[in-house]
Every structure is written in C-alpha cells, then in structure tokens.
Amino acid sequence: MSVDNRRTARKAVSGDPAPREIRRRPKNRRAQIAAASAAAFGSLGYHGVSMEDIASGLGISSAALYRHYPSKYALFREELLRVGNAMTASVRLSADLAQAAPEERLRLVTDALIGATIENRASVTLVRWEGRYLEPQDQEVLARLQTEVLDALGAELAALRPELTADDLRALRVALLSTITSIADHHATLPAKQLARLLSSACQAVALTELPPAEAVEPVAAVEIPDSFKHELLLRKAVELFHERGYPNVSVEEIATAAGLSAASAVYRFYRGKSDLLSAAFRRAAERVSGAIGPAVAAAPGPQAALRTLISHYVAGSFAERDLTFVYYTEFQHVPPEDRTVLRNIQRLSVEEWARLLREVRPDLAPAEARFLIHAAFALVVDLGRAFEAEPFAGQSRVRALMASVLQC
C-alpha cells in the first residue's frame, strides 16, 4: 500500500471526512440549458414552464440555472433569436454561386433552410407559435430575421419564374417556408436525410405550382347567435380572445364580458372553466376534420378524387373559422390532460386516413412520409391565413392548389 493510500485510509478510520469529489461544471452547460429549455417550451409553451422545471430536467439547482440566465424570459428570448439567426444564416448563399442556374440556387436555399429547421426542430415551434410572447423590441428583431428568410426565398423564386407577380411571389414564399417549418407542429419521426429529401421534393413542387387567377374574397359573414345560445356565444368569444391575446393572457371574467354576461360566475352554468372552453373549441376543430372523411371517401370514385374533396372541405372550413384554426395550432398544451388524449386520438386517426388516401395515390411514399406531407398541407392553410387573411392572392382556390402541390396529388 502506498503512503498516499495509507494516509487516506487512516483519515477514514479516524473519522476525518473523506476527500471531497470535485465536480466540474460542463463546458457546454449553456448549450445544455438552451436545449433543455427549448424542449420544455416546445412541449408546454412559454407560460407552462418554470425555471424550476428546466433546472430539474437538467439535474441542477435553480440557483445554478440563474447563474447562467437571469430569468425565464432571458432563456426564451435567447433561444428564439438564436434559431431566427440560424435560419437566416442558412439562406445566405456564397458569392461563388451567383452564376448558378435559378433552379439550382432555389434548391440550395431551400435545402439549407430545411437542414437548419431539422437541426432546430424543437425550437422552431417556438418561432412559429410562441413569438408573440416576446417583448415588442424582440418581436421586431425576430420579424426582421423572418423577413430576410422570406426575401431570400422570394428572390430565388423570382429568378426561376419571372412571370410571377409580386403578390404571387408573396404567396409562394410563405408556402415554401410553411412547408419546411411544418415539421415543428407534430412529433412524427423520420431519419434526417429521408426527411430532408421529402421536404426538398415538396418545396420543388410548391415552387412550380401553377396558381389559379387571384379571386375576390367575399368576407365570411358572421353567423348571428341568438341570446338564448349563450354556450355558443361564450365559445366564440373565448376563441376570439385566445386567438388575439393567447390563452394564458385571457381570464374567465374577460370572456364573460365579451359574451355580454354580467359576471364570470355565469360562465360556469355552461362550462366548467376556461380550460373547458378550450377543450370544446378543440373538439369542434378536430371533429370538423374527422367528420368530413367518411362522406368524401364514400362519394368519390377514387382516392385522388376523395383527397381533392377533403382539401376543398378543409380549406373552406379553415377560412370560415380562421380564429379557431389558429388556436388549434397554438394552444394545445393548455388543454386539460384528460381531454388531451382523446383529442390526440381524433387528430391521429384523421391524419392516418388522409395519409392512407395519399399513399393510394402515391404508392412511392412510406407511411411516415405521407404523414409528414399531410401535416405540411394542413400547416400551409393556417400559415397563409395568418399571413394574408382575406387577400385575393391567397384565396381558397390558390390555397387548394398549394395543398395539392405539397401532397403532389
């Protein structure tokens, strides 16, 4: 036994404390924190996560976390702007590619953006749906980064298709970005290379879409709800407020006031609370999609015709209930757990039925690939709606054509 070992043994026998293990902080601790916070925010939303949750997930104390970040907002802000910068950097082509053919340049730009999106998938969902919780000056920074991405896509589209109008380019560049970033809206999985090829092919199809003529968009007339239908009026007003301000920022009192009720207590005659209103809205959105599938398949002569019917139904329903469609994408993490499973099952079955039809039309697709494309087609509708609302160049006929291009059906 060496002298050093004997000394250690004597200390242990005499009751002296054993040498304390020195724990060194990982050099990449900030990167670990960023990854953990992105996953937490992406799963539960900005308002559903605390610093304690993030620290616990990393196996560190809250005090250790605060040594790196002064607040939850600082974490949230840094991650959104980091991803925004990564996506922006990806679309900047090097000078030596200036003379490349337009189709090659567009493919390089979209493929680079696809790569950045796949690499940052957990955080892209924050950019898509949680950016409104940034402070105004940070929203402006993120908006500038997103505009640079759209401008890069638009410039390459214009070089490839000089016949397109400025409005055509605006619609197509949003459709391209939506197709790529739609992977942040769900949890389906594919190997990265396979997913990149799938999205690249979908982007090429979108870029070459022959857009129907822009159509005058008639405003959707609001359906008058009789005073006796207070449950329906409450649901509509709740959805409008959730869309405008975000679920966490809306109170039961505000919903009651918007619906013309004298007190918040009146809401509880119809719904158990704010979360029950959200669940009811989600059930309506999910059943609108699932309820159309059976009749479309039964009436159509084949799978392609059935898909086209479903596309028309989906677009019409989304245009008629824009607020509800948006809320369906942004607030799912706030649905009570007991309702979440039921809603997820309805959504999953709907996507599976759409994917089954798509694979009958395109037998080259694997089941997971078909699911990714269905999600991309759904996302495109909500993204065009929130970008342009009722602009004629993003009317229903054009949205239908772009959905069909994403699916290549």
Residue pairs with C-beta under 8 A, 6 or more apart in sequence:
1 9
8 18
8 19
11 17
11 18
12 18
26 32
29 68
30 68
32 58
33 54
33 58
33 65
33 68
33 69
33 75
34 75
34 78
34 79
34 82
35 122
36 54
36 57
36 58
37 49
37 54
37 75
37 76
37 79
38 79
38 120
38 122
38 123
38 126
39 57
39 122
40 49
40 53
40 54
40 57
41 49
41 76
41 79
41 123
41 126
41 130
42 122
42 123
42 125
42 126
42 184
43 333
44 53
44 333
45 130
45 248
45 331
45 333
45 334
46 72
46 76
46 126
46 130
46 133
47 133
47 246
47 248
48 333
48 334
49 72
50 72
51 62
51 65
51 66
51 69
51 71
51 72
51 75
52 62
54 65
54 72
54 75
55 61
55 62
55 64
55 65
58 65
69 75
69 78
73 135
76 126
76 130
76 133
76 134
77 134
77 135
77 138
79 123
79 126
80 123
80 126
80 127
80 130
80 131
80 134
80 138
80 142
81 138
81 141
81 142
81 145
82 123
83 120
83 123
83 124
83 126
83 127
84 127
84 141
84 142
84 145
84 146
85 145
86 116
86 119
86 120
87 113
87 116
87 117
87 120
87 124
87 127
87 145
87 146
87 149
88 145
88 148
88 149
89 116
90 112
90 113
90 115
90 116
91 109
91 112
91 113
91 148
91 149
91 152
91 153
92 152
93 105
93 108
93 109
97 104
97 105
97 108
100 108
102 156
102 159
102 160
103 160
105 156
105 159
105 160
106 153
106 156
106 157
106 159
106 160
106 207
107 200
107 204
109 152
109 153
109 156
110 153
110 176
110 180
110 199
110 200
110 203
110 204
110 207
111 196
111 200
113 149
113 153
113 177
113 180
114 180
114 196
114 199
114 200
114 203
115 196
117 124
117 180
117 181
117 183
117 184
118 183
118 192
118 195
118 196
121 183
121 184
122 184
124 181
124 183
124 184
125 184
125 185
127 142
127 146
127 181
127 184
128 181
128 184
128 185
129 329
129 330
131 139
131 142
132 139
132 246
133 246
134 142
149 177
150 173
150 174
150 177
153 173
153 176
153 177
154 169
154 170
154 172
154 173
157 164
157 169
157 172
157 173
157 176
157 207
158 164
158 169
160 207
161 207
161 208
164 172
165 393
167 214
167 391
167 393
168 211
168 393
170 388
170 393
171 211
171 384
171 388
171 393
171 394
171 398
171 402
172 206
172 207
172 209
172 211
172 402
174 383
174 384
174 387
174 388
175 206
175 209
175 380
175 383
175 384
175 402
175 406
176 203
176 206
176 207
177 383
178 376
178 379
178 380
178 383
178 384
179 199
179 202
179 203
179 206
179 376
179 379
179 380
179 406
180 199
180 203
181 379
182 372
182 375
182 376
182 378
182 379
182 380
183 195
183 199
183 372
183 375
183 376
185 329
185 375
185 378
185 379
186 371
186 375
188 368
188 371
188 372
188 375
189 368
190 198
190 368
190 369
190 372
194 369
195 372
198 369
198 372
198 373
199 372
199 376
201 408
202 373
202 376
202 405
202 406
202 408
205 405
205 406
205 408
206 402
206 405
206 406
208 405
209 401
209 402
209 405
210 401
211 398
211 401
211 402
212 397
212 398
212 401
213 397
214 392
214 393
214 395
214 398
215 392
215 395
215 396
215 397
215 398
216 392
216 395
217 390
217 391
217 392
217 395
217 396
219 390
220 319
220 320
225 232
225 233
225 236
227 233
227 260
230 259
230 261
230 266
230 269
230 270
231 270
231 271
233 259
233 260
234 255
234 256
234 259
234 261
234 267
234 270
234 271
234 277
235 277
235 280
235 281
235 284
237 255
237 258
237 259
238 250
238 255
238 258
238 274
238 277
238 278
238 281
239 281
239 323
239 324
239 327
240 258
240 323
241 250
241 254
241 255
241 258
242 250
242 278
242 281
242 323
242 327
242 331
243 323
243 324
243 326
243 327
246 330
246 331
247 274
247 278
247 327
247 330
247 331
247 334
248 334
250 274
251 264
251 274
252 264
252 267
252 273
252 274
253 264
255 264
255 267
255 274
255 277
256 262
256 263
256 264
256 266
256 267
259 267
261 267
267 273
267 277
271 277
271 280
275 334
275 335
275 336
276 336
278 327
278 331
278 334
278 335
279 335
279 336
279 339
279 343
281 324
281 327
281 328
282 328
282 332
282 335
282 339
282 343
283 339
283 343
283 346
284 324
285 321
285 324
285 325
285 327
285 328
286 328
286 343
286 346
286 347
286 350
287 346
288 317
288 321
289 314
289 317
289 347
289 350
290 346
290 349
290 350
290 353
292 310
292 313
292 314
292 317
293 310
293 350
293 353
293 354
296 306
296 309
296 310
296 313
297 306
297 353
297 357
299 309
300 306
300 308
300 309
303 357
303 358
303 360
303 361
304 361
304 409
306 357
307 354
307 357
307 358
307 361
307 407
307 409
308 404
308 409
310 354
310 357
311 377
311 400
311 403
311 404
312 400
314 378
314 381
314 403
315 381
315 396
315 399
315 400
315 403
316 396
317 325
318 325
318 381
318 382
318 385
319 385
319 396
322 385
322 386
322 389
325 381
325 382
325 385
326 382
326 385
326 386
329 379
329 382
332 340
332 343
335 343
351 371
351 374
351 375
352 371
354 374
355 367
355 370
355 371
355 373
355 374
356 370
358 365
358 370
358 373
358 374
358 407
358 409
359 365
359 367
359 370
361 409
362 370
362 407
362 408
362 409
365 373
373 406
373 407
373 408
374 407
376 406
377 403
377 406
377 407
380 399
380 402
380 403
380 406
381 399
381 403
384 394
384 399
384 402
385 394
387 394
388 394
